[in-house]
Amino acid sequence: MKLRLVVVLAGLGAMFSSAAAFAIPIPPPEEPPPPKVVADPIEVPGPHLALGSTLLADARLGHASLATGAGTAETYLFATVTGIDSQLATAPPLDLALVVDRSGSMKGRRIANAIAAANTAVDGLKDGDTVLVVSFDTQAEVVLEPTTISAETRPDIRAAIEGIRLGGDTCISCGLEAAKRALDRAPIGGDRVRRMLLLSDGATNHGIKDVAGLRGLASLIREQSCAVTTIGVDLDYDEKVMSAIASEANGNHYFVANPETLSSVFTQEFLQLLSTVAQDAALVVEPAPGVEIDEVFDRSFSRDGRRVVVPLGTYGMKEEKSLLLKLRVPVDHDGRQPVADVKLAYRDLREHRNVSYSGTLALDVKSDGAQAELDPFVRARVERSQTARTLAEASELIAGGRAEEARRRLAGRTNELGNVKQDVSRSAPAGNVAPTRARGFRQDFDDQVAALEKAQKAADEAAASKQKDAAPTKAAPKALQELNLSREFR
């Protein structure tokens, strides 16, 4: 809350005596006392902090207070960053790179639908946007160099896309590297929003094949202010590789079981791009002296000394991303304990300038033995990470033919989550305020339960298939992977 300067002015009461019959001189009026000025109170850091304008950050500690003890105690730092609920008057110019798998497995309706979806994407671009197209098998080909969209160039762009022909095996890194180099030749400036769409139906068997190496390549693309969205087609694609690329480059990941739905996926991606309000967003957390960061959950990050820098990339209207850290805080003496400085920085596309907002989080250390309950919104986010791990484990179990074990794991997690939700709902303070523009903690729990129930159905189908001695299903682990990569768990 913005504090206002309170100025209390003393009353200006001046009493004048009437002139007496004997003409006694009238004394001069007294000088009014100087106004009393109450300065802005010094804002004392607490366990909750709100920052931003076009992007709104809500940062909070897991505990408002910790009990005094030897050494350190555990708490969390949870932050949500949300795009403002207001679209720009004019959509920012886009640079779109389409990276299309042309390997032999894409034959038939897959390549036909991929080409149709690429044309749909180009149709959605406005004049002045830029598009480039790369196709790949064991080698990459720049089918279309960065080209500015206009009435004159649209026919040539369509012809280039429709000229893509099938080849051999799959080298995803070849396609990404070629698109990255081509982006370097695209126009720069003017707050352009960059997005790479990678479409593939198989496992990469040439070039960089390991997840760590592909993550490294994705991070280099991210540093070009470009997000990478990955689209896995049918049931044979490598979801670990594709999801790792999207996660590292702050893009989205889609699993498309039916190639006929590709165009709708491209449309969904475009709607988000057209609502972009900020880019190059990052949260920087610098722990106070004595505070240690034990773990960063579910997001890529880098360290700069003791600071942790978490890139968040591009934001669409109302888009939400979150960050969860586990901390160790000194509790060896009573008093207010600073925990961390938090900075939100981004390129504001409404104001066309770089902005940053900072604040400090702190908690109380008390010797009365009382420790505050874990903040309900923080607890929901901690549980979300555990739910995501359970979904990933269940996916691996089903893929390995252990559907019954996956069912038990999912059922156990569902029951556990229901109990946690009841406990949190009973203990949550009535006036607890939700993070700015974020879902309430009860909704967070409900989203997790819904995902687990969907996963349970997929596991049931896999178990039934095994009992009938049918071929192992690939749909179930893909369905679980899709749930795990959905926005509810980012």
CORBEL-V874906 format. One record per pair of residues at least 12 apart in sequence whose ideal C-beta (glycine too) atoms are under 6 Angstrom apart, sorted by the first residue. I is the first residue (numbers start at 1). J is the second residue. D is the distance in whole Angstrom. If there is no record, write none. Layout:
i:I j:J d:D
i:I j:J d:D
This chain:
i:3 j:40 d:5
i:6 j:38 d:5
i:7 j:37 d:6
i:8 j:36 d:5
i:9 j:35 d:5
i:10 j:33 d:5
i:12 j:32 d:5
i:14 j:29 d:5
i:45 j:360 d:4
i:45 j:362 d:4
i:47 j:61 d:4
i:47 j:64 d:4
i:47 j:363 d:5
i:48 j:60 d:5
i:49 j:359 d:4
i:49 j:361 d:6
i:50 j:436 d:6
i:51 j:344 d:5
i:51 j:357 d:4
i:51 j:359 d:6
i:52 j:344 d:5
i:52 j:357 d:5
i:54 j:84 d:5
i:54 j:277 d:5
i:54 j:278 d:5
i:54 j:348 d:5
i:54 j:350 d:5
i:55 j:81 d:6
i:55 j:278 d:5
i:55 j:315 d:6
i:55 j:346 d:5
i:56 j:82 d:5
i:56 j:436 d:5
i:56 j:437 d:6
i:57 j:79 d:6
i:57 j:81 d:5
i:57 j:344 d:4
i:58 j:80 d:5
i:58 j:435 d:3
i:58 j:436 d:4
i:59 j:79 d:4
i:59 j:342 d:5
i:60 j:78 d:6
i:60 j:375 d:6
i:61 j:75 d:6
i:61 j:77 d:6
i:61 j:361 d:5
i:61 j:363 d:5
i:62 j:75 d:4
i:62 j:76 d:4
i:62 j:374 d:5
i:62 j:375 d:6
i:62 j:378 d:4
i:63 j:75 d:5
i:63 j:363 d:6
i:63 j:372 d:5
i:64 j:363 d:6
i:64 j:372 d:4
i:65 j:363 d:6
i:65 j:364 d:4
i:65 j:366 d:5
i:65 j:372 d:5
i:66 j:331 d:5
i:66 j:365 d:6
i:66 j:371 d:6
i:67 j:369 d:5
i:67 j:371 d:4
i:68 j:331 d:6
i:68 j:334 d:6
i:68 j:365 d:5
i:68 j:367 d:4
i:69 j:331 d:5
i:72 j:328 d:4
i:72 j:329 d:6
i:72 j:330 d:6
i:73 j:329 d:6
i:73 j:331 d:5
i:75 j:327 d:5
i:75 j:329 d:6
i:76 j:326 d:6
i:76 j:378 d:5
i:77 j:325 d:4
i:77 j:327 d:6
i:78 j:324 d:5
i:78 j:378 d:4
i:78 j:381 d:5
i:79 j:283 d:6
i:79 j:323 d:5
i:80 j:320 d:6
i:80 j:322 d:5
i:80 j:435 d:5
i:80 j:438 d:5
i:81 j:312 d:6
i:81 j:321 d:6
i:82 j:320 d:5
i:82 j:437 d:4
i:83 j:277 d:5
i:83 j:315 d:4
i:83 j:316 d:6
i:83 j:317 d:5
i:83 j:318 d:6
i:83 j:319 d:5
i:84 j:277 d:6
i:85 j:318 d:5
i:87 j:275 d:6
i:87 j:317 d:5
i:91 j:274 d:5
i:92 j:191 d:5
i:92 j:193 d:5
i:92 j:276 d:6
i:92 j:349 d:5
i:93 j:128 d:6
i:93 j:129 d:6
i:93 j:190 d:6
i:93 j:192 d:5
i:94 j:129 d:4
i:94 j:193 d:5
i:94 j:273 d:6
i:95 j:130 d:5
i:95 j:186 d:5
i:95 j:192 d:5
i:95 j:194 d:4
i:96 j:131 d:5
i:96 j:195 d:6
i:97 j:132 d:5
i:97 j:179 d:4
i:97 j:183 d:6
i:97 j:196 d:4
i:98 j:118 d:5
i:98 j:133 d:5
i:98 j:197 d:5
i:99 j:134 d:5
i:99 j:175 d:5
i:99 j:179 d:5
i:99 j:198 d:5
i:100 j:114 d:5
i:100 j:135 d:5
i:100 j:199 d:5
i:101 j:199 d:6
i:101 j:200 d:4
i:102 j:135 d:4
i:102 j:137 d:5
i:102 j:164 d:6
i:102 j:166 d:6
i:102 j:167 d:5
i:103 j:137 d:5
i:103 j:169 d:6
i:103 j:170 d:4
i:104 j:166 d:6
i:104 j:168 d:6
i:105 j:201 d:6
i:105 j:202 d:5
i:106 j:201 d:6
i:107 j:166 d:6
i:109 j:259 d:6
i:110 j:201 d:6
i:110 j:233 d:6
i:110 j:259 d:5
i:113 j:259 d:4
i:113 j:262 d:5
i:114 j:199 d:6
i:115 j:161 d:6
i:115 j:162 d:6
i:117 j:262 d:4
i:117 j:263 d:5
i:117 j:266 d:5
i:118 j:161 d:5
i:119 j:158 d:6
i:119 j:161 d:6
i:120 j:263 d:4
i:120 j:266 d:5
i:121 j:266 d:5
i:122 j:157 d:6
i:124 j:270 d:5
i:125 j:149 d:5
i:127 j:149 d:5
i:127 j:150 d:5
i:129 j:149 d:5
i:130 j:146 d:5
i:130 j:148 d:6
i:130 j:186 d:5
i:130 j:187 d:6
i:131 j:147 d:6
i:132 j:144 d:6
i:132 j:146 d:5
i:132 j:182 d:5
i:133 j:161 d:6
i:134 j:175 d:5
i:134 j:178 d:5
i:134 j:179 d:5
i:135 j:164 d:5
i:136 j:171 d:6
i:136 j:174 d:5
i:136 j:175 d:3
i:137 j:167 d:3
i:137 j:168 d:5
i:138 j:168 d:5
i:138 j:169 d:5
i:138 j:171 d:5
i:138 j:206 d:5
i:139 j:174 d:6
i:140 j:174 d:4
i:140 j:175 d:5
i:140 j:178 d:4
i:142 j:178 d:6
i:142 j:182 d:5
i:143 j:160 d:5
i:144 j:160 d:4
i:146 j:185 d:5
i:146 j:186 d:4
i:169 j:205 d:5
i:169 j:206 d:6
i:170 j:202 d:5
i:170 j:204 d:5
i:170 j:205 d:6
i:171 j:206 d:4
i:171 j:207 d:4
i:172 j:204 d:4
i:173 j:207 d:4
i:173 j:208 d:4
i:173 j:217 d:6
i:174 j:207 d:5
i:176 j:217 d:6
i:179 j:196 d:6
i:180 j:221 d:5
i:183 j:224 d:6
i:191 j:349 d:5
i:191 j:352 d:6
i:193 j:276 d:5
i:194 j:225 d:6
i:194 j:226 d:4
i:195 j:227 d:5
i:195 j:273 d:6
i:196 j:226 d:6
i:196 j:228 d:5
i:197 j:229 d:5
i:198 j:230 d:5
i:199 j:231 d:5
i:200 j:237 d:6
i:201 j:233 d:4
i:201 j:234 d:5
i:201 j:237 d:5
i:202 j:236 d:6
i:202 j:237 d:6
i:203 j:238 d:4
i:211 j:240 d:6
i:211 j:244 d:5
i:214 j:241 d:6
i:214 j:245 d:6
i:215 j:244 d:5
i:215 j:248 d:5
i:218 j:245 d:5
i:218 j:248 d:4
i:218 j:249 d:4
i:219 j:248 d:5
i:221 j:249 d:5
i:222 j:249 d:4
i:225 j:280 d:6
i:227 j:249 d:5
i:227 j:250 d:5
i:227 j:251 d:4
i:227 j:313 d:5
i:227 j:314 d:5
i:228 j:245 d:6
i:228 j:249 d:4
i:228 j:251 d:4
i:229 j:251 d:4
i:229 j:252 d:5
i:229 j:269 d:6
i:230 j:242 d:4
i:230 j:245 d:5
i:230 j:246 d:4
i:230 j:253 d:5
i:231 j:254 d:5
i:231 j:256 d:6
i:231 j:265 d:6
i:232 j:255 d:5
i:233 j:256 d:5
i:233 j:259 d:6
i:235 j:474 d:4
i:235 j:478 d:6
i:239 j:481 d:4
i:243 j:485 d:5
i:248 j:300 d:5
i:250 j:313 d:3
i:253 j:485 d:5
i:255 j:478 d:5
i:255 j:482 d:4
i:272 j:316 d:4
i:275 j:316 d:4
i:275 j:317 d:4
i:276 j:314 d:6
i:276 j:316 d:5
i:277 j:315 d:6
i:277 j:317 d:6
i:277 j:349 d:6
i:278 j:315 d:5
i:278 j:346 d:5
i:278 j:348 d:6
i:278 j:349 d:6
i:279 j:314 d:4
i:279 j:347 d:5
i:280 j:346 d:6
i:280 j:347 d:5
i:281 j:312 d:4
i:281 j:315 d:6
i:281 j:346 d:4
i:282 j:309 d:6
i:282 j:311 d:5
i:282 j:312 d:6
i:282 j:345 d:5
i:283 j:310 d:5
i:283 j:323 d:6
i:283 j:344 d:6
i:284 j:307 d:6
i:284 j:309 d:5
i:284 j:343 d:4
i:285 j:308 d:5
i:285 j:340 d:5
i:285 j:342 d:6
i:286 j:307 d:4
i:286 j:341 d:5
i:287 j:306 d:6
i:287 j:340 d:5
i:288 j:338 d:4
i:288 j:339 d:6
i:290 j:330 d:4
i:291 j:327 d:6
i:291 j:329 d:5
i:291 j:339 d:6
i:292 j:328 d:4
i:293 j:308 d:6
i:293 j:325 d:6
i:294 j:326 d:4
i:294 j:328 d:6
i:295 j:326 d:4
i:296 j:325 d:6
i:297 j:324 d:4
i:297 j:385 d:5
i:298 j:385 d:6
i:310 j:323 d:5
i:321 j:490 d:6
i:324 j:381 d:5
i:331 j:365 d:5
i:334 j:365 d:6
i:334 j:367 d:5
i:336 j:362 d:5
i:336 j:364 d:6
i:337 j:363 d:6
i:337 j:365 d:5
i:338 j:362 d:5
i:339 j:361 d:5
i:339 j:362 d:6
i:340 j:361 d:5
i:341 j:360 d:5
i:342 j:359 d:6
i:343 j:356 d:6
i:343 j:358 d:4
i:344 j:357 d:5
i:373 j:427 d:5
i:376 j:424 d:5
i:376 j:428 d:4
i:376 j:441 d:4
i:377 j:435 d:6
i:377 j:441 d:5
i:379 j:424 d:5
i:380 j:441 d:4
i:380 j:444 d:4
i:380 j:445 d:6
i:383 j:420 d:6
i:384 j:489 d:6
i:387 j:448 d:5
i:388 j:484 d:5
i:388 j:489 d:5
i:390 j:413 d:4
i:391 j:455 d:6
i:391 j:480 d:5
i:391 j:483 d:6
i:391 j:484 d:4
i:392 j:484 d:6
i:394 j:406 d:4
i:394 j:409 d:5
i:394 j:410 d:5
i:394 j:455 d:6
i:394 j:480 d:6
i:395 j:477 d:4
i:395 j:480 d:4
i:395 j:481 d:5
i:398 j:462 d:5
i:398 j:476 d:5
i:398 j:477 d:5
i:399 j:477 d:4
i:401 j:472 d:6
i:403 j:459 d:6
i:403 j:462 d:4
i:403 j:463 d:4
i:403 j:466 d:6
i:404 j:463 d:6
i:406 j:459 d:5
i:407 j:459 d:5
i:410 j:452 d:6
i:410 j:455 d:5
i:410 j:456 d:5
i:410 j:459 d:6
i:414 j:452 d:5
i:417 j:448 d:6
i:417 j:449 d:6
i:421 j:445 d:4
i:447 j:488 d:5
i:451 j:483 d:5
i:454 j:483 d:6
i:455 j:480 d:5
i:455 j:483 d:6
i:458 j:476 d:4
i:458 j:479 d:4
i:458 j:480 d:6
i:461 j:476 d:6
i:462 j:476 d:4
